[in-house]
Amino acid sequence: MVWLVFFFLSMSAFADENKDYLYYRDVNVSPYQNLREFFDMPDREGLYQVTLVSDSIGPLTFDVRRVHGEKETHLQKTRSYALGEHEFHAEFENPEGRDDLIVEIANSNPLFSAKVSLIVVEIPRK
């Protein structure tokens, strides 16, 4: 019982420490499906980190794209074949504050849906 209480206290402390994200979304991607998530970025210059985390059975493909008006530009793409513990990081530089972000997730598993957490945080300039 003491261990359970300690676990919940430590998890709540962890959650409080990490509230500085710009966006946080939990999404489900059906078997053999793609999902595109659009992020309306702040209208100011900045550097951002995009993190995708999943405990699902792969393969999963993560693709980060810059959006400027109607034009999409590929920034970084990776495919993960893990049986869980997928983690992907990409930086998104928005030098003039005019660009937005699209993250595309492809689930190539024919049997199981994938639950993915998408996190976008602003990296402070020094």
Secondary structure, DSSP 4 states (H G I P E B T S, - for coil): -HHHHHHHHHHHHHHHHT--EEEEEEEEE-TTEEEEEEE---SS-EEEEEEEEE-S-S-EEEEEEEEETTEEEEEEEEEE--SS-EEEEEEEEESSS--EEEEEEEE--SS--EEEEEEEEEEPP-
